[in-house]
Amino acid sequence: MEFDFAVITDHARFLASGVGVSLLLAVLSGATSLATGFIVALLRLYGPRWLKPAVVLYIDSMRAIPVLVVLVWTFFALPIVTGLTMPPFFAALLGLTIHLAAYAAEIVRAGIESVRPGQTRAALALGLSRSQILRRIVLPQAIVRMLPAFGSLLSITIKDTAIASVIAVPELMRQSETVAGQSFQPIEVYTFAMLVYFAMLFPVTRGIDLFYRRVAHLGRS
Amino acid sequence: MTLDWSVVWQNRDALIKGTATTILLTFATMAIALPCGAVVAVLRLYAWKPIRGLATAYVEFFRNLPLILVVYWAFYVLPILTGLGVSPLLTGLAALALNVTAYNAETFRAGINSIRRGQVEAAMALGMSRAQALRRVVVPQALRRILPVLASTWVSLFKDTSLVSVIAVTELAYVAMQIRAQTFRVLEMLTAMAAIYWLLGYPQAKLVDWIQRRYAVTE
């Protein structure tokens, strides 16, 4: 059994482009999931009553269906419904957002609900409007409390981008498959990919931990 | 767009078999990952220092890797490591078990650590040995806190079994995508696949919510 890691340096640029696509997809889908999740959570908490069952059904469905299935459906089946074909990257962004926004919404809801109702009542008594209370009293505390959960959501997002390889998004996992297939050195290539993913993910989980410890006092009340 | 849903019914046998494999994989992985996770957690908490470091490294490594990559890696490395031809099902099981063991180990560790030290000290002051204090004081309380987390790990695992389809394990996702490729009924098969996962996963997600409400920690 001999290992030859020259295959990595030979394809360094190709693999690096995959890292770039992985990071771009993770950052974009992280941002869109967060924004969508905020809207979904606010709809669930403060939206019209008839909308709530639909929102809850959406959130619980995404907790029940694998992200692979959502991605494959978005890429292969959705164009049949809409008549529009999508490039893989965009389909992955859309599929990941549909899936992860449900998780983000649950985090936002839990954060908002963790702020004691007495504070809202006190603010109402002081004459603040509902939107003022949300903006100036509830959210500033809730967001700090959401941070650790958002950190793990970000690391889940990075991990889930690897599944986009199934719909041929040229991110690190897909590029590694290509190099492994061409060079017949899967062990070297996949071991290298493992180290790269670990190097991307570990600082994120640790960084969020450290950051949260510094700002945790802002969320206490 | 003409849809022909009869393709789903015609392939019901394959789909049922695939679903059974998905469920089997979920149970088998958990059956391995629960005891292994407990062992790793105990090693991480109480073992000799270098072993502790190894256990920590294992947990941190596998928690910070995409599962799909572990599946591919196992697919190529296991045959070389063992010198045997390992079936895709066993390879997928090994990859899932490596991943879930790491998560369970972290869950057990956090659960044990969540019980205040004073309780062990008090138990030892009453004449119990350290092992007795763990077994009779710490573990019974920790289990109540661990159960909700294990439940959500279970649902994640159920969904993650779909990832072993990339190494041709004939579970639900692989079977559905195979039928799609053979019949070209893309929308029908992919929707049926999503629907079956939903039918199985939705009650599980609801059950997790119930368990989390039932065992919520109130300080």
Interface residues (C-beta under 8 A of the other chain):
Chain A: M1 D60 S61 R63 A64 I65 P66 V67 L68 V69 V70 V72 W73 F76 A77 I80 V81 S155 I158 K159 D160 T161 A162 I163 S165 V166 M173 S176 E177 A180 P186 I187 Y190 T191 A193 M194 Y197 F198 L201 F202 T205
Chain B: M1 E60 F61 R63 N64 L65 P66 L67 I68 L69 V70 Y72 W73 Y76 V77 I80 V155 K159 D160 T161 S162 L163 S165 V166 A173 M177 R180 V186 L187 L190 T191 M193 A194 Y197 W198 L200 G201 Y202 Q204 A205 K206
